[in-house]
Amino acid sequence: MAKKLGLNPHTVRDQANVLGAQAGVVESIAANLRTTRRAALAPQSYGLDGNDKIISPEHVGTALSAYNDLVGAAAAARSLIQSAFGEVVQQETASGQTPGTSKPTITRPKNLDKDAGAPGSTTETTITIGSTTEFDGETSIDDGGLGIPSKYDDLADPEFDDPEFEWGIEAKTEDGVTLATTTTTQNADGSTTEETNSTFDGTTTTNGVKVTATDEEVKTSNEVSVETGIRNTTSSRTENADGSSSESASETSATVGTTHGTSVTVKDDSVTYAANAEATVQASASASGSFDSGTGITGEGEVSASAELTAAANASVEFNDNGEIVAMVGATVGATATAAASGSIEAGIASLNGEVEATATVSASATATGTIGPDGASVSAGVSAMAVASASASGSVEVMGVSAGATAEVYAGIGVKAEVDASVTFENVSAHVDLGVALGVGAGISFDISFSPKEMAEDLGKLFWG
């Protein structure tokens, strides 16, 4: 009897796929390094001045050594991947499995627990532990065809779009535990109800590489994002014997994420190196439902609320033909809260609908730019802040307190020196705004607004779910 490796074949395959994606990123970095080294050796071939120093002369040899090391590491990784796949196939064959079909899942038999589910119901629970990887690639080419003239004078001077080539690949990996439960119930009245519940607890990593080329520039970029948290989705659907049906769904999530990336942009007269980083904390919840009476009357409704806090920073350095070095740094922080509710009923040629939404955003940013060139050095900086609150309501009948056929919307944007009193929660949205400040005309007109997303949600619940 053949000896087993002691590893789950599916897990090995997934990890090998992740390693393959990382090897591709390493190869991309190596290619960028090779291009930069060649530009240092022959600047004129890349549209640069012969005196430009892309890489210090003493580091040109080091760049070649680093390039060879990166290519060698990627080749070794791909060799390891091939060996791993070979060992997995041997293990699966020795175990009597069809190669490529093993999965790290644990499926509980139906009705394992005598009391699980309602009478006449079946429940199936699946626990998936490990990694899953998805790949997505895209290539697009725009040859810069003739644009359609918008007026007669344009016929004498036709315009052509700039040709553009774009290539990208992205690997998305989920590491964690997924618990999925499906319950099917045959009710006493002849109806059938199917309920699903899925929870993922773990980390999602996205790694992407993108190349964009036009007549003016070639840009190569790499971005990696990591999101950790929990996501839960539920759904329920009931089919009645008379043809009517109803269904509902909900989704909640709470995550913490980071994103970082780098890019190199080569133009005819400059080379720019840039980097960015971002951190995000978010929480959201939504619920929706619909019904079909089977006699031509249908309806649906949805409520949602979300909050997000983001902090981001970016930096870049540009070397141009004028002998200048331009460095820029920037930082932004912001918070957004949104609450919304909507609903509609269709009955033949008649329809009833209503929608409300409230949003509040606060953000602040700062930038600084420094230039060093033949004429000396200069520095500039800027700071900005913004607070925006908006609320809108519309409806074609008297639904959720909105008059028939009415649409109302209020919006206020407040500059850095303005004062605003605003509160946005799922219980209540209120704001006091000075219109003179918001519009920049110096007037002293002000107004207050108050609105409750929670009450709207409760009204929807009474309307659709009793």
C-alpha positions, 0 to 999 in steps of 0.5 A: 500500500502506497504511503500517504503524504499526510497533507490535504491535497486540496490545501496543497493545490491552493497553496501552490496556486498562491505561490504561483501568483506570488512568483508572477509578482516577483517576475514582474518586479524583476522585469521592472528592475531590468527596464530601469537598469537598461534605462540607466545604461542607455537613457537615450533609448528611453527618451531620457537625456544622456546625462540622466542618472536613473541608477547610481553607476556603482549600483548598476552591477548590484541591480543586475545581481538583484535581477538574476536573484529574483528570476532565480527565486521565481524559477525555483518557486515554479519548480517547487509547484510542479513537484508539489502537484506531482506528489499530490497526484500520486497521493490521490491515485494511491488513495483511489481518488480522481486527481484534482477532486479532493476537497478539505470539507466536512459535510454532516449527513442529513438529519444527523441530529434527531431534533435538528430543524422542524418536522419534515425538514432536512438540514445540511451543514458544511464546514470548509477550512483552508484556502481558496484562490481565484484568478482574474485577468484582463487585456484590452486594446484601444487603437485610437479610432476616429471619434464621432463629430458632435458638430459640423465644424468638427468634420474639418478637423477630425479627432482621434483618441489616443491608442491604449493598451492595458493588461492586468492579472489579479489573484484573490485568496480567502483563508479561513473558515466557512460555515454554511447551513441549508434547511429545507422544510415541507410545511403542513400547509403544503408550502416549502421553505428553504433557508440558507446561512453562510458565515466566513471568518478569515482573511481575504488577500487580493494581489494585482499587477497592471500595465497600461501603455499609451503614446505618452507613457507606460505605467506598471503598478502592483497593489496588494490588499488584505481584509480581515473580519467576518461576513454573514449572509442569510436567505429564506424563500417560501413557495406556496401551493397556490403559486404565491411566494415570498423571500428575504435576505440579509447581509452583515459584515465587519472588517479591517483592511489594509492596501499598499501598492507601488508604480513606475511611470515612464514618459518621454521626459520623466520617470516617476516612482510612486507608493500608496497605503490605505487602512479601512475599518467598516461595518455594514448591515442590510435586509431585503424582502419581496413577495408575489401573491400569485395574482399579479401583486408583487412587492419588495423592500430594502433597508441598509446602514453602513459606516466606514473610516479610512486613512490613506497616504501616498508619495511619489518622486519624479525625475524629469529632463529639466534636471528637476526632482519633484517629490510629493506626499499626501495624507487623507482621513475620512468617515462616511455614514449612510442609512437608506430605505426603499420599497415598492408594490406593483399591482397591474398598471398601478404602482406604489413606491418610496425611497429615503436616504441620508448620508454624512461625510467628513474628510480632511487632507494635506499635501506637500510638494518639494522641487529641487532643480537647477534654479534652486528649491521650492516647497508648497503645502495645502490643507483642506477639510470638508463636511457634507450632509444630505438627505432625500425622500421621494414617493408616488403615494403616501408611503412612509410619511412622504407625500404623493408625487413629491420629491425633496432633497437637501444638501449642504457642503461646509468649508474648513472654516464653517461650523456645522452641527450634524448627527447621523445614526440609524436612529436619527439623522439631524443637521443644522446648516447655515446656507450662507456658509454652505453656498459661499454668498455670506447670507445668514439663512439657516435650516434644520432637518431631522429624519429617522431611518429606523422608523422608515425601516419599521414601516417597511417591515409592517408593510411587507412582513406584518 
